[in-house]
Amino acid sequence: MRRIFYQGFTFSNANGKTDDWTLVIGNQVRVGSLFELRRQVHFFTELGILPPPKVSKASLNNKSKK
């Protein structure tokens, strides 16, 4: 299984060699190419209907140290 983290969202590919990636946002599951899923993330972010991306504790610690 491969995973890509993009702007706080996780794209996963269970098959590894195919171009079908999965994006889970809330209770919605979207399947498509990386290009299409990234485009959807940008589109829905601009509309303001996506939940804010998850921020890891490590990135919060790095920001507070700076």
VOFIZA-450686 format. One record per residue (C-alpha): x, z, y; residue in three letters. Coordinates in steps of 0.25 Angstrom, whole numbers, padded with zeros to 4 digits, always signed. Last residue first. Example, Ala and Ser with C-alpha at 12.3 -4.5 7.8 and 13.67 -1.06 7.14 Angstrom:
BEGIN
+0055+0029-0004SER
+0049+0031-0018ALA
END
This chain:
BEGIN
+0041+0063+0115LYS
+0039+0074+0105LYS
+0024+0073+0107SER
+0024+0058+0104LYS
+0032+0060+0091ASN
+0023+0071+0086ASN
+0011+0063+0088LEU
+0017+0052+0080SER
+0020+0061+0069ALA
+0006+0067+0069LYS
+0000+0053+0066SER
-0009+0046+0076VAL
-0022+0040+0070LYS
-0027+0028+0077PRO
-0039+0031+0087PRO
-0052+0027+0081PRO
-0055+0012+0083LEU
-0067+0008+0092ILE
-0059+0007+0105GLY
-0062-0008+0107LEU
-0047-0010+0109GLU
-0044-0002+0096THR
-0054-0011+0089PHE
-0047-0024+0093PHE
-0033-0018+0090HIS
-0036-0013+0077VAL
-0044-0026+0073GLN
-0031-0034+0077ARG
-0023-0025+0068ARG
-0032-0027+0057LEU
-0032-0042+0058GLU
-0017-0043+0059PHE
-0015-0034+0048LEU
-0024-0042+0039SER
-0037-0037+0035GLY
-0045-0026+0029VAL
-0053-0016+0038ARG
-0058-0002+0033VAL
-0068+0006+0042GLN
-0070+0020+0039ASN
-0061+0025+0050GLY
-0051+0014+0052ILE
-0045+0008+0039VAL
-0037-0004+0040LEU
-0033-0012+0027THR
-0023-0023+0026TRP
-0025-0036+0018ASP
-0013-0045+0019ASP
-0009-0043+0005THR
+0004-0038-0001LYS
+0002-0023+0000GLY
-0011-0022-0008ASN
-0015-0009-0001ALA
-0013-0013+0013ASN
-0015-0003+0024SER
-0017-0003+0039PHE
-0016+0010+0045THR
-0020+0012+0060PHE
-0012+0020+0070GLY
-0008+0008+0078GLN
-0004+0001+0065TYR
+0001+0008+0053PHE
+0003-0001+0041ILE
+0001+0003+0027ARG
+0005-0004+0014ARG
+0000+0000+0000MET
END
